[in-house]
Amino acid sequence: MYTVIVILILLVCLFLAVVVLIQNSKGGGLAANFSAPNQIMGVRKTTETIERITWGLAIALGVLSLLATMAIPRHSNESVIETQVDPNALNVNAGSTVAVPATTPVEAPAPEAE
């Protein structure tokens, strides 16, 4: 489910980028290219349509982002290491010994007198 939502988010982002690039901040954009007098959709209607599409895609992006947050796969308390490592593989043979290096204790320096 999470993967499907992420793919939808990517598609909405792609469409939103295309729609925003079509727009022109001064009212030109797509309407400027098709501003013939016999146009079915006038300049005003083209701008309104693109603006509505932009708002719709922005709202869809917000909703899909919230859904993705709720659909993030949750793992149990079991560690990944515990599930991937065979516990019997870590057993040391009874007859073998393991050498542990000896360490010498390090003393902390005495505090300086004021």
C-alpha positions as CSV (number, residue, x, y, z in Angstrom):
1,M,0.0,0.0,0.0
2,Y,2.8,2.4,0.9
3,T,4.5,1.8,-2.4
4,V,1.4,2.6,-4.4
5,I,0.9,5.9,-2.5
6,V,4.5,6.9,-3.1
7,I,4.1,6.2,-6.8
8,L,0.9,8.3,-6.8
9,I,2.8,11.1,-5.0
10,L,5.5,11.1,-7.7
11,L,2.9,11.2,-10.5
12,V,1.1,14.1,-8.8
13,C,4.4,16.0,-8.4
14,L,5.2,15.5,-12.1
15,F,1.8,16.7,-13.2
16,L,1.9,19.6,-10.8
17,A,5.3,20.7,-12.1
18,V,4.0,20.6,-15.7
19,V,0.9,22.6,-14.8
20,V,2.9,25.2,-13.0
21,L,5.3,25.5,-15.9
22,I,2.3,26.0,-18.3
23,Q,1.1,29.0,-16.2
24,N,2.5,32.5,-16.6
25,S,2.4,34.8,-13.7
26,K,1.2,37.7,-15.8
27,G,-1.8,36.0,-17.3
28,G,-0.1,34.7,-20.4
29,G,1.1,31.1,-20.3
30,L,-1.1,28.6,-22.2
31,A,-3.8,31.3,-22.8
32,A,-1.3,33.4,-24.7
33,N,-0.6,30.6,-27.2
34,F,-4.2,30.0,-28.0
35,S,-5.7,33.4,-27.9
36,A,-7.5,33.3,-31.2
37,P,-10.8,35.1,-31.4
38,N,-12.7,32.0,-32.3
39,Q,-11.4,30.0,-29.4
40,I,-14.0,27.9,-27.5
41,M,-12.4,28.6,-24.1
42,G,-11.6,32.3,-23.6
43,V,-8.4,33.5,-22.0
44,R,-10.2,33.9,-18.7
45,K,-11.6,30.4,-18.7
46,T,-8.2,28.8,-19.6
47,T,-6.5,30.6,-16.7
48,E,-9.3,29.5,-14.3
49,T,-9.1,25.9,-15.5
50,I,-5.3,25.7,-15.0
51,E,-5.7,27.4,-11.6
52,R,-8.3,24.8,-10.6
53,I,-6.1,22.0,-11.8
54,T,-3.1,23.4,-9.8
55,W,-5.2,23.7,-6.6
56,G,-6.6,20.1,-7.1
57,L,-3.1,18.7,-7.6
58,A,-1.8,20.6,-4.6
59,I,-4.6,19.3,-2.4
60,A,-4.1,15.7,-3.8
61,L,-0.4,16.0,-2.9
62,G,-1.2,17.0,0.6
63,V,-3.7,14.3,1.1
64,L,-1.4,11.6,-0.4
65,S,1.4,12.8,1.8
66,L,-0.7,12.4,4.9
67,L,-1.8,8.9,3.7
68,A,1.8,7.9,3.1
69,T,2.7,9.0,6.6
70,M,-0.1,6.8,8.0
71,A,0.8,3.9,5.8
72,I,4.5,3.7,6.6
73,P,5.3,0.0,7.3
74,R,5.8,-0.6,11.0
75,H,8.1,-3.3,12.3
76,S,7.7,-5.3,15.4
77,N,10.0,-5.0,18.4
78,E,12.0,-7.9,17.0
79,S,15.4,-6.8,15.8
80,V,16.5,-7.3,12.2
81,I,19.7,-8.8,13.4
82,E,17.8,-11.4,15.5
83,T,15.8,-12.5,12.5
84,Q,18.7,-12.7,10.1
85,V,21.3,-14.4,12.2
86,D,21.0,-18.1,13.1
87,P,21.5,-18.2,16.9
88,N,23.1,-21.7,16.7
89,A,25.8,-20.4,14.4
90,L,27.1,-18.2,17.3
91,N,27.7,-21.1,19.7
92,V,31.3,-21.8,20.6
93,N,32.3,-25.4,20.7
94,A,32.6,-26.7,24.2
95,G,36.3,-27.8,23.8
96,S,37.6,-24.6,22.4
97,T,38.9,-21.7,24.4
98,V,38.7,-18.0,23.5
99,A,41.6,-15.8,24.4
100,V,40.6,-12.5,25.9
101,P,43.3,-9.8,25.9
102,A,44.3,-8.4,29.3
103,T,43.8,-4.8,29.8
104,T,45.4,-2.5,32.4
105,P,43.2,-0.1,34.3
106,V,43.7,3.5,33.5
107,E,43.6,5.9,36.4
108,A,41.9,9.3,36.0
109,P,44.1,12.3,36.6
110,A,43.8,13.9,40.0
111,P,41.9,17.2,40.0
112,E,44.0,20.3,40.2
113,A,44.1,22.3,43.3
114,E,43.0,25.9,43.0
